[in-house]
Amino acid sequence: MSVSGPGAVPFLNHTLTNDIRKLAVGQAQYSLMCNERGGVIDDLYVYRRADDDFLLIINASRIDDDVKWLEKRAAGFQQHGLSLRNISDSTGALAIQGPNVTKFIHEIFAGPSVAGTKVASVTELKKNEIGQWHFNDQQVWVARTGYTGEDGFEAVAPAGVIEALWEKVLQTGAAHGLKPAGLGARDTLRTEVCYPLYGHELDDATTPLEAGLGFFVALAKEDFMGRAVMLAQKEVGVSRKLVAFRMAERSAPPRPDYPIWSAGEGGELVGKVASGTQSPSLGAGIGLGYVKTAFAKTDTTIAIEIRGRRFPATIVPKPIYRKPN
C-alpha cells in the first residue's frame, strides 16, 4: 500500500498505533491498525521512502479488509492532500533471511543506494532501514527488517521482475547454503522468537496491550483509532495476556485452539493456545497462548490439552529461543 501527500503523516498517525513522526526518511517501524474498540485489524511495517511518501507492508490475507478500512478512514483527510494506492497486484516481495545473506546480497544489489537511506552498500543498511537499488533496470526497495528472528533483507519490486529476482537470489546464494523456505518454516521461526501472526495472536477482538505489544502503541500522541480503549486497559490492566510456553515433557506438538489448564488435579480452564509447534532449534514443543492474567507470570506451571490428555508446560520469558552468544 502506498500512502503519500501532505496528509500522509496526520492520516497514518490517526490510523496506526505507532508514531510516524519518529521515522526519518529511509527508516521503518512496526505498527498496528486498530478499530474503534482497540481490536487489531492488521499488523504491518511502515517504511518512510520520502518526506511525504510511505510504503505499508500488510498481510496478504488482509489486503481487501485493510484497503477498505484505510479508504474509509481517508475520507476525513482528503482536504489535506492524501493519496492512497493499493499496489499489491503490481508489486511483489521477497524475503532473504539468514546469517549468510550479507556474504552475497551485495552481488544482487550492487553499489550505493539511490533513495531512502543513503549507504555505499546494501550490507550497510541497519535494522529497520530501507534503500533503493536497481535490478533489471527496475527500481527495487531493499529493507533490513526481518520477521523470522534472523538477520535478513526484504526486496519489494515490480511484479514483472520478481521471478527473475528469485532466480538470481537462488543462484547467487547457493554457494552460501541458501534454500527456498515456505510458510511452515517461517511459522516455526517466528514462534520461537514470539513474533505475532494475524489470525493467531492478533484479531479484531484483541488489543495490542493484551498481545504484549504496548511498546508499539504511542498512547501519548494525539487521538488515534482505539486509543480510548487502550488507555483504559493501561490504567486498570487487562483480563488476559499473551504468554510463551514450553512443554515440560515429550508430547505431540501443541496446536492453535488447544485448551490451556491450570496445574494440579482438576485444574481450571485458563486460556487457549494461539500458536504451537515443535521447535526445530530446541527440540521441544513450544507455543504462544492467551491466559487469564493471574496465570501469566513466568515460571507458572500450566497444562496443555492435546488430544484429550493434559501435558505439563511452563510459561517462559519471550523470546522462547535466544541465539547463543
Long-range contacts (C-beta under 8 A, 24 or more apart in sequence): 1-55, 1-56, 1-58, 1-66, 1-67, 1-70, 1-84, 1-85, 1-86, 1-87, 1-88, 2-53, 2-54, 2-55, 2-56, 2-83, 2-84, 2-85, 2-87, 3-53, 3-54, 3-55, 3-56, 3-70, 3-82, 3-83, 3-84, 4-50, 4-52, 4-53, 4-54, 4-82, 4-83, 4-85, 5-52, 5-80, 5-81, 5-82, 5-83, 6-52, 6-80, 6-81, 6-82, 7-77, 7-78, 7-79, 7-80, 7-81, 7-82, 8-52, 8-53, 8-54, 8-82, 8-83, 9-52, 10-77, 10-80, 11-73, 11-74, 11-77, 11-80, 11-82, 12-46, 12-54, 13-221, 13-222, 13-224, 14-73, 14-77, 14-222, 14-223, 14-224, 14-225, 15-70, 15-73, 15-224, 15-225, 16-44, 16-46, 16-224, 17-208, 17-216, 17-217, 17-218, 17-224, 17-226, 17-230, 18-46, 18-216, 18-217, 18-218, 19-218, 19-221, 20-46, 20-48, 20-54, 21-221, 23-48, 24-48, 25-49, 25-50, 25-51, 25-116, 25-117, 26-116, 26-117, 26-118, 26-129, 26-130, 26-131, 27-117, 27-128, 27-129, 27-130, 28-128, 28-129, 28-130, 28-143, 28-145, 29-128, 29-216, 30-145, 30-216, 31-216, 32-202, 32-208, 32-213, 32-216, 32-217, 33-66, 33-69, 33-70, 33-225, 34-207, 34-208, 34-224, 34-225, 34-226, 34-230, 35-69, 35-204, 35-225, 35-226, 36-225, 36-226, 36-229, 37-204, 37-205, 37-207, 37-226, 37-229, 38-207, 38-208, 38-209, 38-226, 38-229, 38-230, 38-233, 39-203, 39-204, 39-205, 39-206, 39-207, 39-226, 40-198, 40-202, 40-203, 40-204, 40-206, 40-207, 40-208, 40-211, 41-65, 41-66, 41-69, 41-204, 42-66, 42-198, 42-202, 43-196, 43-198, 43-202, 43-213, 45-143, 45-145, 47-116, 47-130, 47-141, 47-143, 49-115, 49-116, 49-130, 49-132, 49-141, 50-115, 55-130, 55-141, 55-156, 57-93, 57-154, 57-156, 58-88, 59-198, 60-88, 61-198, 61-199, 62-198, 63-88, 73-225, 89-159, 90-158, 90-159, 91-156, 91-157, 91-158, 91-159, 92-156, 92-157, 92-158, 92-159, 92-162, 93-154, 93-155, 93-156, 93-157, 94-154, 94-155, 94-157, 94-162, 94-165, 94-166, 94-169, 95-146, 95-147, 95-148, 95-152, 95-153, 95-154, 96-152, 96-153, 96-154, 96-155, 96-169, 96-173, 96-178, 97-146, 97-148, 97-150, 97-151, 97-152, 97-153, 97-181, 98-150, 98-151, 98-152, 98-177, 98-178, 99-150, 99-151, 100-173, 100-176, 100-177, 100-178, 101-151, 101-152, 101-153, 101-173, 101-176, 101-178, 102-151, 103-176, 104-172, 104-173, 104-175, 104-176, 104-178, 105-142, 105-153, 107-172, 108-135, 108-165, 108-168, 108-169, 108-172, 109-133, 109-135, 109-140, 109-142, 109-155, 113-142, 114-139, 115-139, 116-141, 122-153, 125-153, 135-161, 135-164, 135-165, 135-168, 136-161, 136-164, 136-165, 140-165, 147-186, 147-190, 147-195, 148-186, 148-189, 148-190, 148-193, 148-195, 149-189, 149-190, 149-192, 149-193, 149-195, 149-319, 149-321, 150-189, 187-275, 187-277, 188-277, 188-278, 188-279, 188-280, 191-275, 191-276, 191-277, 191-279, 191-286, 191-287, 191-288, 191-320, 192-279, 192-281, 192-282, 192-286, 192-319, 192-320, 192-321, 193-319, 193-320, 193-321, 194-244, 194-288, 194-318, 194-319, 194-320, 196-242, 196-288, 197-275, 200-256, 200-274, 200-275, 200-288, 201-242, 201-274, 201-275, 201-288, 206-290, 207-233, 207-238, 209-233, 209-234, 209-238, 210-238, 210-240, 210-241, 210-242, 210-290, 211-242, 212-241, 212-242, 212-318, 237-293, 238-293, 239-292, 239-293, 240-271, 240-290, 240-291, 240-292, 240-293, 240-296, 241-290, 241-291, 241-293, 241-296, 242-274, 242-288, 242-289, 242-290, 243-288, 243-289, 243-290, 243-291, 243-296, 243-315, 244-286, 244-287, 244-288, 244-315, 244-316, 244-317, 244-318, 244-319, 244-320, 245-286, 245-287, 245-288, 245-289, 245-302, 245-304, 245-313, 245-314, 245-315, 245-316, 246-282, 246-284, 246-285, 246-286, 246-313, 246-314, 246-316, 246-320, 247-284, 247-285, 247-286, 247-304, 247-311, 247-312, 247-313, 248-301, 248-311, 248-312, 248-313, 248-314, 249-311, 249-312, 251-285, 251-304, 251-306, 251-311, 252-285, 252-306, 252-307, 253-277, 253-278, 253-285, 254-285, 254-286, 254-287, 254-304, 254-306, 254-313, 255-306, 258-304, 258-305, 258-306, 259-304, 259-305, 260-289, 260-291, 260-302, 260-303, 260-304, 260-305, 261-302, 261-303, 261-304, 261-305, 261-310, 262-295, 262-302, 262-303, 263-300, 263-301, 263-302, 263-303, 263-312, 267-303, 267-310, 270-295, 270-302, 271-295, 273-304, 276-304, 279-320, 279-321, 281-321, 282-320, 282-321, 285-313, 286-320, 286-321, 287-313, 291-315
